[in-house]
Amino acid sequence: MSPYSTLADLSRPLRARKTYRVSEPVLGRDAQKLKIVIVSDAAPPQVNGVVRTLGELKRNLTAMGHEVISITPDLFTTIPMPSYPEIRLALFPGRKLARMIEAANPNAIHIATEGPLGLAARNYCVRRNLPFSTSFHTRFGEYLYARTGFPLNWSYAFLRWFHAKATSIMVATPSLQAELEGRGFGKPFIWSRGVDTDLFRPRPELAGEHYLDLPRPVYLYVGRVAVEKNIEAFLDLDLIGSKMVVGDGPRLEHLRKRHPETHFAGPLFGEELAKAYAAADCFVFPSKTDTFGLVLIEALAAGTPVAAYPVQGPLDVIGDAPVGVLDNDLGVACRKALGIAPDACRAFATGFSWEACTRQFLANLALEEVPEPAAVAQGVPNVLELG
């Protein structure tokens, strides 16, 4: 039974509306099975950390017995994002999105992105006084500035407005939590990331003098091929061995022409992606704008050490752990990382559990308040009486 019969019930001014975060005692009840709507402008066939995170989240929530309804661009009429055609933007999604949420009759609504779908969902919830949570995955302000020069303070003004009505804002790391708090976003809650250690694992059979006819050592990058990822800082390095780039994006053809010596594999998935991680000798993470860097722990789970700048993301994930080298000279970091033992990388990555991350997500969700006993007697449903 849902804690409310229709979403319209939540907007009735019967009493002062409050929300609460799901507490551990509530999560411990076997009967607590939630129906959760997750709205995201990032979805397959896009290949990025947000898409993989939401995919793992849905898989784990489902395994725990919860029902997840994903609202994504493929369900709408879309147009390609200017300068980034791989990303599709939903066109005027408001009315259809509203009907989808009403049909789902969820216990909780989570808005994962600040694109057209996220904006439509946010406005829908605010108009109807519905509690909702959000997450801050991507530095859109920095990305927009890198592409167009659009002022950062304008972008963050929009982002503060977007997240201001959320009951909880979820972020991946303590440093991003502190940064957003300093920028006036309130007090965000931590929702960390995990890794599939069955898929991403060491594969000793791939060790050898060559991999894909590439002389060793092989330095690997995985991610979007876009200006904000700072990939050229990696490709311009003078390194003995080979460089390999896995991914797609608006800068792919430009970089292929400029760096013909680099092996551009295009996007890889599943086993092929896992093999690329495991076969590399060093994983290079040149980005200075990521909020976490899911690829970092995927590489470490495969036994591959990391070279990166000492910035948010690598500092949060790796810090001073002996599984990577963080240096303002990326070339120095790459060469030093080659001496790190794969076993240490693997052991470190096993500490990142998707199950634990999923429980963090559940604890941060916004639900209807538990009614007063008298209200329950009058027929107002109790959120704890789920089944």
N, C-alpha and C positions, 0 to 999 in steps of 0.2 A: 504493500500500500504506500502511495506517495504521501509525504507530509502535508500536501495540500492538493485539493481536487483539480484545480486548474491554475494556470499562472495568473489569471485575473484575480483569483482569491488573494494573492499576495499584495495586489495593489489597492485593495479595499482599505479605506482609512478607519478600520475598526479600532486600532490601538496604535500607540507609538511603535514604529518599526525599528527593531534592533536586529543585529546579526551576531553570530558567534562563530569562532573557528572550531572545527571538529576537534574534540579533546581525545586524549588517549583512552580514557574509559569508554567513550562512545565507540572508538575504533575497535576496541576489544570485543564488542558484542557481536556474536556470530550473525544475529538478525539484521545488523546494520549493512544493508546492501543499497548502494546509491545508484541513481541514474544521473549521469554527469554529461552535460553538453560542453564540448570543447570547440571553440571557434578559432580558426587559424587561417591566415592568408598564405602561410607556408605549408605546402603539402606536395606529395609526389605528383609529377616526376621531378620536382625540384630535389637537388641533392645538397643538403647542408645539415649542420648540427641541430637546428630547430626541428627539421623534419624527422631526423633520426630520434631525437629526444621524445617527440610526441608519439612516434610509432612505438617506442619501447614503453612509454607511459601507458598507452592504451593496452598493449599486450599484458602488462603487469596488473593493471586495474581489472581487466577481464579475468585474469587468472585468480584474482582475489574475490571474484564473484560480483563485481560492480559492472554496470552497463554503461558504455561510452558511446555517445552519439557525436560524431565528428562533422562539423560544418566547415567545408573547405571549398576553394574556388572551382573545383571540377563540377560542383553541383549548380553552377550559375553560368550565365553568359559572361565571357571574359574578354579582355583585350590585353595585348602584350605590354609589359611595363616599358616605358621609353628608355632606350639605351640598354635594356636587359630583357630581351624577348623571351628568355627561358622562364621568366616569372610572369604568371598570368594574374591580372587584377580583375576581381569581380565587378561587374558593371551594374550600378543601381541595385544593390542586393537587399535593401531595407525591408520591403514588404514580404518577399519570399523568405528571408531569414526569420522574420517575425513569425510567419506561419510554421516554419520548421521548429522553432523553439516551443511554440504553443503545442504543436503536435507531440513533441517529445515529453512535455510535462516533467522537466527534470527536477532533481533535488538540489542541483548546484550548476552554476554556469561559470565556465572559465574562459577568459579571452586571452589568447596566447600572443597575438600580434596587433600592431597598431595600423594595419592596412585598411582597405575598404570594408572587409568583413568585420574586422575587429571594431572599427568605428561604428558600423551599423549596429553591432551587438551591444556596444557600450551605450549608445543613445537609446536603444530599445529598453535596456535595463534601467537606465536613469529615468526615462519617462514613466515607467511602470513601478518605480521604487523597488526594483528587484535587487537583492544582494548578488554581487558577482566578484570574482577574483581576476587578477591579471598577472602577467609575467613580463619581465623586461629581459628579452633574449638578445637583442641586437642593437648596436649603436647606430641607429638610423641618422642621428644628427651628424656624427662623424662621417658616415658613409655619404650623406648628401653633401656635406662640405667638401669631401674629397672629389666628388664628381662635378659639382656645380659651383662651389664657393658659397652656398647658402649659409647665412650666419648661424653659428651654433646656438647662440642664445635664443633665437627664434624657434629653432627645433626643440630645444629643451622646454621652452614655454608651452609649446603644443603637447609635448610628452607629459609634463606635469598636469596639464588640464585633462589629458586622456585618462591618466591613472588616478586622478584625485578622488573620484567617487568609488573606487574599488575598496572593498572591505580589507583585502590584503593584496599587496604587490609581491610577487615572488622573484627572487634573484638567485643566481647560481653560486655566488661567492661572497665571503665577508667583506672583501675590499669594494666590490660593487655595491653592496649594502651600505657601506659607510659613505661612498661617493654620492649615491642617490639621496641619502639622508642629508648630506651637505648641500645638495642642489634643491632641497625643499620638497622631496617626495614622501615625507613622513618616515616611518620606520618599516622598510621592506622586510619580508620574511625569507629565510634561506630555503631554497629548493635546489639541492645539488644535482649531480649527474652521475650516471653509472656506465658500466661497460659490459658487453656480452663476452664473458671470458671463455665461453665454449667456441664461439666463432673466431674471436680475435685471440690467437694463441701462437706460441712459437711453433715454427715448422722447420725443423732441422734439415729436412730433405731438400729445402730450397737453398741451403748454404752451398756455395761452390764458387768457382773462379768467376763465373758469369751468371747474370740473371737477365733473361730476355736479350741476350747478346750484349749486355751492358757491362763494361769493365768495372770492377769493384775498386773502392767502396762505392755503393749506391746511396745517394742522398735523395730522400723522398719528400715531396710535398703533396698533401691531400686537402682539397677544399675548393671553394669557388675561385675561378680564375677571373679576378676582378681587381680594380685598382686599389680598393681599400684593404686588400689582403697583403699588399706590399711584396708581392712575389718577386719583383725584379731585384729586390735587395738580396734574395737568394740566388737568382739566376745569374746575377752579375759577379758572384763570388768566384775567385780563382781557386778551384778545388781539384785535387787529383781524383780521378774516378769518373762517375757519371751522375747526372741529375735527372730525376724523373718527376713528372707532374701528373697527378691524377685529379681530374675534375673538369668542369665545363664552365663557361662564363663569357662575358662580353670581351675580355682581353685575350681570349685563347688564340685567335688567328694572328693578332698583332705579335704576341709573344712567340708563336711558332716561327714567324718570319724573322724576328729579331734574334732568336736563340735556336738556330737549327741544330746545334749540338745537343740540345735537351730532348729527352724522350717524353713526348706528350701522349699519355695513354688514353686521354678522354675520361669520361665518368666510368667508374667501376663499382660493382655492387656485390654484396654477399661474399661468397667464397673468393671471388677474384680480387675484391678489395682487401680481404683478410690476408690473402697470399702476398699482395703487394707490400702491405705493412711488414709482414714476417720476413720477406726476402730482402728488405732494405737494411743497410748498415747503420743509417742515421735518419731520423725523422726531423725535418727542418720546418720550423713554425715561424715565419717571418712577420706575421701580423702583429700590429701594435694596437688594434682596436677591438679585438674579440673580448667578450664578457666571460668566457670560460675556455673554450677550445676542446670540444668533445674528442677531436682527433688526437689530442695529446694522450689521453688514457687508452684509446684504441691502439695507438702505436706501442705504448708501454706494455699493454696486455699481450701484444705479439712479440714482446721481448726486444723491441727496438728503442734505443736511447734517443733522447730529444735534444735538439739544439734550438734555442730561442732567445729572444731579447728578454731582459728582466722587467717585464711589464705585467699589468693586470691580465689574468688568465694563466700564463706560465708561472707567475709568482704564487698564485693561489693553488694551482694544481700540483706543482713540483716543489716550489720553494727551494729549500736547501737539501732536499732529498737527493741521494747519490744515484739518480736515475736520468739525469739530464744536466746540461750545462747552459746557464743563462748568462749571457755576456752582451755588452753593448757592441762588441765586435762579433758579428754573426759568424764570420769565417773562423775565428778562434773557437767559438762555441762548437761549430761543426767538427773541427779537427779533434778537440778534446773529448767530445762525446763518443768518438769511436772506441775509446778505451773502456767504456762502461760495460759491465757484465750483463748479458740478456736476462739471466736468472733474477737479478736484482730488479730489473724493470718489471718483469712479470709478477714478482712477489708484491711489488708496490701497487700494481694495478688491481690486484685481486681484492684490495680494500674498498673498491668502488662498486657498490651493490645497487642494481636497479630496484630491487625490492625495498631497500631502505629509502631510496630517493622517492619511490612511489608513496611510501608512508608519510614522508615529509610533505608531499603534494596534498595528500588527503588531509593532513593536519592544518593546512593553510586554506582549505576551501571555505567559501562563504555559504552558510546555510541559514534557513529561517530559525529564529530563536525558539527555545523550548517554552511553550505556553505555560501560563499559570495553571495550577490544578483546577481552579474554577472554570477557566476557559476550556480545558479538556472536557470537563463535565458537560459543558454546553455544546460540545461537538466540534470544537476547534482541534484539528489533528495534532498529535504530538510527534515531533521529528524522531523521537526515540522509539516510537512504535512502528518500526519498519519491518517488512517481511516479504 
